Amino acid sequence: MSMSFSRDVVIVGGCGRVGLPLGLVLADAGMSVTLYDVDANAVDRVRAGKMPFWERGADDLLERMIETERLDATVDPKSVSEAEHVVLVVGTPVDEHLNPDPKYVLLAIEGLLDQLRDGQHVILRSTVYPGVTAMVQKLLVAAKRTIDVSFCPERIAEGKALEELRSLPQIVSGRTERAVRRADAFFSTIAPSIVHLSPEEAELAKLFANTWRYIQFAAANQLFMIANDFGLDFGKIRDALKQDYPRLQGMPGPGLAAGPCLLKDTMQLAAFNNNNFTLGHASMMINEGLPMYMVSRLEREYDLPNMTVGILGMAFKAESDDTRDSLSYKLKRLLRFRAGRVLCTDPYAHHDVDLWPLEDVLAESDLLVIATPHKKYADLNVDVPVVDVWNLLGHGELV
Ligand SMILES: NC(=O)c1ccc[n+]([C@@H]2O[C@H](COP(=O)([O-])OP(=O)(O)OC[C@H]3O[C@@H](n4cnc5c(N)ncnc54)[C@H](O)[C@@H]3O)[C@@H](O)[C@H]2O)c1
């Protein structure tokens, strides 16, 4: 079947955080990969061998893969008809009311109908609202295309994508046996093992994975707030609980739990279950409420209106340049309302134009808040108080 195609794979949304690392790993495994993306700036950067965002180990690999010509990037949708496998990784955000909208994947497929050809294999890899895989197949059947459809969710953590794509099992599901066979063969080239589910199970599995982490972070955050309200050090309690006690090794620490996936996918699951998801909604209240909790505690302790507060870290997680849905910005908004002045800094978030160099923030602030636990903040040596919910400095997290 592959005889009639000039490329092995095209990735739709291929210059994004999920698509580009996947393209790199597939090209490195010997496949010819086209990254198709509507973002012309990102495509230009990738073609020039430059990563549009930070990902460990990706700079060198991208340069090498572009040189070999196994990897290419384009804004031309016609590229989609040239490849046997069409991987779709476009973003699937919830709207401003936190409602999921299954349309993004369907619109992308509809927009590509003229390019999609019989004999192709469409692999959905965006995190989708349950049922979208079946809807995609229906759409293709209605358009009279003989195309295999599989859903193979992405479970990497940003920053560790290259390593995790090659070391974690791949969940594979397909609408037909042939789709499953083709997806198995495709992912066997990079993943150490394959786990099979039906498409509906796999769609739920991906949402469960992110929701589970979101609930765990909420549990830690709520226990932290309880301990803190009683003037007790949650970090010390947690360390004591984990010491030589295997059952609690997975207990996360507190911190601003945010980013483009966890809340969004918890809300997708809530909507799918007719908004009957008490634990998910409670987790949202806790995690999204942490910045306000911190600020109200600080208001009690300090004369905020007459102080300059420095926020250290704007990315949604450590050592990342990804500021999407970062709670640092919620913290900034709240503090702008209540403090005399707010200064923000981050070593990686270069696209944020409202940042100050770290030295200036340290020199001018009366109070510092570590919002993102970037390693470089671990050896801060300052005289002003530092709010450290992450316990990065090892002094206990009391706010
Ligand atoms: N970021 C993660 O760590 C992660 C992990 C697992 C799953 N996911 C899921 O993967 C999907 C993509 O996430 P992401 O973080 O890579 O998003 P992203 O915004 O970084 O990447 C999406 C890319 O798709 C492009 N795009 C959008 N519509 C397009 C279209 N119609 N045709 C071609 N290109 C188009 C965008 O320009 C962008 O480059 C989401 O469903 C997300 O939930 C993300």
The ligand as an SDF file (V2000), in Angstrom:
LIG
                    3D

 44 48  0  0  0  0  0  0  0  0999 V2000
    1.4110   19.5320   25.3030 N   0  0  0  0  0  0  0  0  0  0  0  0
    1.3930   18.3340   25.8770 C   0  0  0  0  0  0  0  0  0  0  0  0
    2.2140   18.0030   26.7330 O   0  0  0  0  0  0  0  0  0  0  0  0
    0.3530   17.3120   25.4660 C   0  0  0  0  0  0  0  0  0  0  0  0
    0.5040   15.9980   25.9210 C   0  0  0  0  0  0  0  0  0  0  0  0
   -0.4100   15.0420   25.5130 C   0  0  0  0  0  0  0  0  0  0  0  0
   -1.4570   15.4110   24.6790 C   0  0  0  0  0  0  0  0  0  0  0  0
   -1.6010   16.7070   24.2560 N   0  0  0  0  0  0  0  0  0  0  0  0
   -2.6970   17.0160   23.3350 C   0  0  0  0  0  0  0  0  0  0  0  0
   -2.1460   17.1700   22.0290 O   0  0  0  0  0  0  0  0  0  0  0  0
   -2.8830   18.1420   21.2830 C   0  0  0  0  0  0  0  0  0  0  0  0
   -1.9290   19.2200   20.7870 C   0  0  0  0  0  0  0  0  0  0  0  0
   -1.3260   19.8640   21.8970 O   0  0  0  0  0  0  0  0  0  0  0  0
   -0.0330   20.7640   21.7560 P   0  0  0  0  0  0  0  0  0  0  0  0
    0.3880   21.1270   23.1260 O   0  0  0  0  0  0  0  0  0  0  0  0
    0.9240   20.1300   20.8010 O   0  0  0  0  0  0  0  0  0  0  0  0
   -0.6630   22.0530   21.0380 O   0  0  0  0  0  0  0  0  0  0  0  0
    0.1230   23.1250   20.1590 P   0  0  0  0  0  0  0  0  0  0  0  0
   -0.7820   24.3200   20.1090 O   0  0  0  0  0  0  0  0  0  0  0  0
    1.5440   23.2550   20.6510 O   0  0  0  0  0  0  0  0  0  0  0  0
    0.2010   22.4380   18.7310 O   0  0  0  0  0  0  0  0  0  0  0  0
   -0.8520   22.3740   17.8370 C   0  0  0  0  0  0  0  0  0  0  0  0
   -0.3110   22.7670   16.4770 C   0  0  0  0  0  0  0  0  0  0  0  0
   -1.3490   22.5430   15.5200 O   0  0  0  0  0  0  0  0  0  0  0  0
   -1.3490   23.6100   14.6000 C   0  0  0  0  0  0  0  0  0  0  0  0
   -2.6750   23.6160   14.0020 N   0  0  0  0  0  0  0  0  0  0  0  0
   -3.8540   23.9810   14.5670 C   0  0  0  0  0  0  0  0  0  0  0  0
   -4.8720   23.7750   13.7130 N   0  0  0  0  0  0  0  0  0  0  0  0
   -4.3260   23.2560   12.5820 C   0  0  0  0  0  0  0  0  0  0  0  0
   -4.8680   22.8270   11.3310 C   0  0  0  0  0  0  0  0  0  0  0  0
   -6.1840   22.8700   11.0860 N   0  0  0  0  0  0  0  0  0  0  0  0
   -4.0190   22.3440   10.3960 N   0  0  0  0  0  0  0  0  0  0  0  0
   -2.6970   22.2790   10.6420 C   0  0  0  0  0  0  0  0  0  0  0  0
   -2.1210   22.6740   11.8030 N   0  0  0  0  0  0  0  0  0  0  0  0
   -2.9330   23.1560   12.7580 C   0  0  0  0  0  0  0  0  0  0  0  0
   -0.9790   24.8350   15.4070 C   0  0  0  0  0  0  0  0  0  0  0  0
   -0.4580   25.8640   14.6190 O   0  0  0  0  0  0  0  0  0  0  0  0
    0.0690   24.2440   16.3860 C   0  0  0  0  0  0  0  0  0  0  0  0
    1.3680   24.3640   15.8470 O   0  0  0  0  0  0  0  0  0  0  0  0
   -3.9740   18.6360   22.2320 C   0  0  0  0  0  0  0  0  0  0  0  0
   -5.1320   17.8800   21.9950 O   0  0  0  0  0  0  0  0  0  0  0  0
   -3.4100   18.3190   23.5920 C   0  0  0  0  0  0  0  0  0  0  0  0
   -4.4250   18.1550   24.5520 O   0  0  0  0  0  0  0  0  0  0  0  0
   -0.6950   17.6620   24.6160 C   0  0  0  0  0  0  0  0  0  0  0  0
  1  2  1  0
  2  3  2  0
  2  4  1  0
  4  5  1  0
  4 44  2  0
  5  6  2  0
  6  7  1  0
  7  8  2  0
  8  9  1  0
  8 44  1  0
  9 10  1  0
  9 42  1  0
 10 11  1  0
 11 12  1  0
 11 40  1  0
 12 13  1  0
 13 14  1  0
 14 15  2  0
 14 16  1  0
 14 17  1  0
 17 18  1  0
 18 19  2  0
 18 20  1  0
 18 21  1  0
 21 22  1  0
 22 23  1  0
 23 24  1  0
 23 38  1  0
 24 25  1  0
 25 26  1  0
 25 36  1  0
 26 27  1  0
 26 35  1  0
 27 28  2  0
 28 29  1  0
 29 30  1  0
 29 35  2  0
 30 31  1  0
 30 32  2  0
 32 33  1  0
 33 34  2  0
 34 35  1  0
 36 37  1  0
 36 38  1  0
 38 39  1  0
 40 41  1  0
 40 42  1  0
 42 43  1  0
M  CHG  2   8   1  16  -1
M  END
$$$$
